Amino acid sequence: MLLGAALLMPLSAVFANDVDRVRELRDAQSIRPLAHILQGIEHRYPGTLLDVELEEEDNKLIYEIDILGRDQVVHHIEVNARSGSIIAVDKDD
C-alpha cells in the first residue's frame, strides 16, 4: 500500500521542490530510491503514507516519513537515505 502511494505521488510533492538534486543523489547512488526505502519499512509499519521529506541532518541524508498506522496513530520514521536503516521512530500520542 505504501509503495503504491509513493509511486503515484509526484516527486515535487515528495521532495519539496528540489527534484533535480534528489535525482542527482539517486543517480550517483548517494541515496536509495524511495520505493526501496518504503518496501523496507512497510511490513513493520503498515498503513497510509502521509508525507516524505529528504533532509540533511548532521551531514547525513535522512528520509523523514510519516505514516498513519492501522492503529490510527501517526508514526514518524527517520531512515538513513544511504543505507536504508531506520534511525528513529516516534508516534503521536
N, C-alpha and C positions, 0 to 999 in steps of 0.2 A: 504494500500500500504506500509506504514512504517513497520507494523508488519511483513508482508511477507518478506520484505528485511532483517529485523533483524534476522528472523528465518533462513534465508539462509546464513548469514554471520558466518564464524567460530568464536568461542569465542576468539581465539588468535588475530584475526583481530580487534575485538571489544575492547578488554581489554588489549592491548599492552603487551602480553606475560606473564601475571600474572593470568592465568586461575585458578590455584589451589586456590589462595587467594580469588578470586571472588566467586568460588563455596563454599568455607568455609563461607564467609559472607552471601551468599544467603541461604545456608542450616541452618545457625544459625539465620536466619530471621533478620539479621542486615541491609540488603538491600532488596529492592523489585526487583523481576525479571525484566529484561529489557523489556520483552514483555508487562508486566503490565504498565510500565512507558510509553512505546510508545503508548499503547492503550489510555492512559490518555491525551496525547498531540496531537494525530493525527487529531482529529476533529478541534482543534484550529489552528493547523499549518500543513495543508495538503501539501504534496509534496514528494520529494525523500530524503530518508535518505542518508547522505553523510558520517558521521563519528559519533562515540560514544566513549567516554572515561570515565572511572571511576577514579576520582581524589579525593584526600583528601585535603580539604582546611579548615583551622581553626578548626581542629579536627572533621570535618563533611565530610561524603562521598557524593560526588556530581557526578551525571551523566552530562557530557558535551555533548550535542547533536547538530549536525549541520544538518540542513535540507535545501534543495533547494526548496523554496516555488514555488507555481504555478505562483507567480509574478516574478519568475526568480531572486529572491533575496535570499541570504543565511541567514538563521535565526540561531543564536547561542542561544541555550536554556540551562540554568542550572537548574537541578532538584535535589531536596534533595532525595538521594537514599534510605533513610529510610522511609520517609513519602510520597514521590511521589509528593510533592508540588513544583510548579515552583518557582524558586528563582529569576531568571533574564532572560530577553530576549533582545538580541541585534541583529541588522541587519547590513549587509554590505551595504553601500550606493553606 
